[in-house]
Amino acid sequence: MGDQPSILPSAEPAPPPRAPGRPRTFACPNCGGPVTLRAAGQSITATCGQCSSVIDVADENLRIIEAARSAMQQSEIPIGTRARLNDIEWEVVGYMRRCDGPGDFRWTEHLLFNPYHGYRFLAEEYDHWTLVKMLNRDVPGAGSEGWIDANGRSYQFFGKGFARTTYVAGEFFWRASTSDVTAVTDYIAPPYRLMVERNDEEIIVSEGEYLDARLVAAAFKLPLRVPSSSSAGVSQVNPFKPSFTIVALAVVAATMLQFTLLAISANALVNSQTYNLTAADKNKTLSSGTFRLNRSGNIEIETTSYLSNDWLELDMALVNIDTNQSYSVFQSLEHYSGTDSDGRWEEGGNSETSLLPPVPPGTYKLLIEPDAGLFSKPSSLLSSSAPLPAQPVTITIRYDVPVWSNYLIAMVLLLAVPAITLIRRMMFEKSRWEKGGVAE
């Protein structure tokens, strides 16, 4: 993208407001078509709506400044359309097409007129709108590539380049021409924009304010397009603002809640037994001792077994012996290690933990149906006098244990909100600043 030039005309300062006068109509000296002046007495040039010739209406002979070079082009807002913006009723009296030096970036400027308030420019750039007013005073540093102050705001340098006028229609308070080329410098302080334009004769500084496309469409009662969500206006306020304060308060609240739950959790050891599994335990159901739970709470079952190139599976059920209600748990452990051409390797682990949701109070026991690699040892060992290979397995049961998973999930979700917003904010700014730069 080339530069983002200023939105203001190559023009002399706007004339002061005057009392309203009657519109004036005359015949185009080129084609004879009717030309109506809506700002009679202030307009200097006007274009014929039929042949597009540019006429010097300040000359009593209505001299043609520029003969028509192209067919009449329609604008987003037709000449003569009225709207109320910032509590002032404006009428569109002219518009012009402009582009940057290379012609990569194009925009339209609508000239608005009110006899009591003078002129404003309503510029449209790829569905983004800016209402612009010329300043009647100097701005120190205008045109420099740095921060400048104006109207109590600090403006950041945005870009500079050249602006060419490619088409004019309607009436203007200067001698508008498609030969106009000016050097421009832009500054931003969203939603405001400061624009400096200069030619060989003068420097003009204007200030614009970003307008929502929906507001402009409603004011003119026209079906104007709205910008896409991926498009950022040069002086549009970035809508993505991370809510760090709210998130911080939520994090503090969640942390306090978590530590409160930690403090009131019983985290009680209710049963711990070691089972020496052998091949003789195949297809058997083992049972833990009974234990009493006095109130509802979750259950953590941790199994530890130091396996050596072997595996272990436990199909377990926590059973309430008063009601016969059961809660199933399945755990699988395996641990293998060795060496190869790349060196020593190891995979698997020697422990696994399962967490059951809160169970009602009552008396419980744990039933265990084991299956293990050692169960496949030769059956001849069962009838020999040699002791059977054994695999110690320790099963520990805790009651009402503190849970960190919900807290961690909450932290991820809470921090994801500002993170996503921050990314979208950065993408918005990237889209904005891609419009800046220099175009010769």
C-alpha positions, 0 to 999 in steps of 0.5 A: 500500500502506498501512503495515506495522504491528507484529506483536504483540498489543494485550496485557499482557506475556506471563506467565512460563513455568510447569510443564506442566499438564493441558489443561482442557475445558469447555462453551461457555456460548453453544452448549454445544460443547467448548472445550479450554484448552491453556495452562490457568492462563495463558489469559485468553480462549478462543474456541469452535471451533463458534460463535466466541464469545470467552469469559473463561476467567479468570471462573469463570462463563465470561462471554462477552466477545464473541458470534460475529459471523462463521463460523469462519475457518481459519488457515494453521496449525490450532490444536493443531499442533506444530512445532520452531522454534529447537530449541523445540517449540511448539504453536499455541493461538490465532490472530488476523487483523489489518489496518492502519487502512484495511484495505489490508494484512492479516496473521495472528498465530499464538500459540505456547505452550511451558510451559517457554518461554512464548509466541511469535507466528508472524506470516504476511504474504503468505507471509512469516513472522516469529517474535516475542518480547515484550521484558521491558525498555524500549527508549530511543526506542521509537516515534520516527521515527529509528534506535534500538538494541536487543539490540545491534542498530541498527534503522532506522525503517520505518513507523507507523500503526494495527493493528486486530484483525478476528478471533480464534480459540483461547486468549490470555493477554489479553482478545483482542477484535475491538475492539482498535485500537493505534498501531504503529511498526516498525523493521528490521535484517534479518533482525530487526524491532523492533515497538512497539505502544501503547494508552491503557494501555501500550507493548509492544515486541517483537522478531521474526526472519524465517523462511524459508517453507520452514523453517516448512512443514517444521517444521509438516509443512504445504504452506505457500505460499512468497513470489513472487520479486518479493515482499520481506518487511519484515525479509527479508535482501536476497538480492541482494548484488553480489560486487564483490570477486570481480568486481574480482579477475576484472577484474584477472586479465583485464587482466593477461592482456590486457597479457601477450598484448599484450607477447608479440604480434609485431604484425608488418607482413608486407606493404603494397602500393598498387594504382592501380586503373583500369577496365583492372583490371576482372575481373582478379585482383591478387596481393600479394608473398609473405610468410613466417609462422614460427608460427601467428598471426592476420592483420589486413588493412587497406584504405585508399582515399580515395574521393570519392563512389564505392565499392569492393569487394574479394573477397580470399583469403589463400592458403598457396602450399605447401598451397593452403589459402585464407582468404576476406575480403570488404571494402566501402568507400564514401564520399559527401558533399555539401550540401543544405538542412540543410547539409553531409553525409557518410557512409561511410568510407575504410578497413576492417579484417578480422581472420582467426583464427590461420593455420598457419605457411607462405608466403602471398600475397593474391589480390584481385578488385576491383570499383569505381565507376570500373570503370563509366566509359565504355569509350571511354576505354580506347582513347583516349590520355588516361590512365585514372582511377585509384583508389589502394588500399593494403592492409596485412597484419599478423601476430599482432596484439593483439586487444582485442575479447575483453577488452572483451567479458569486461569487459562480461560481468564488469561486467554481473553486479554491475550486474544484481545491483545492479538486482535488489537495488534492486528488492527494496528498493523492494518492501520499502519500498513496504510502509512508510508511514503509515495513519491 
